[in-house]
């Protein structure tokens, strides 16, 4: 856990800053700014579209009496992707897009499900049932 926190709070931002500086030197700072703005706008539009589609599918499944488990996992992946796109940086943008795009989200959904199952097994997350 400490290694993960070390990575998240020290190494990951350092990598993002390094990529920012390198990209700014390669393409220029005006293009860097425009690229950051474009990835943010693209991310918001994509997260909104995918989120609404996931919501509609979940609602249809519930109306048919089916539990929307896959759609809830999709929604969580979309939430993670949207959050990553809000963070400044290209590495987080690429990761965020992977969580938002349907073809890569399918594979990441199983990883998120496994992570959630491990957290529940360790009693880090509690599941309450009615």
Secondary structure, DSSP 8 states (H G I E B T S, - for coil): -HHHHHIIIIIHHHHHHHHHHHHHHHH-HHHHHHHHHHHHHHHHHHHHHHHHHHHHHHHHHHHTT---HHHHHHHHHHHHHHHHHHSSSHHHHHHHHHHHSHHHHHHHHHHHHHHHHHHHHTTSS-----
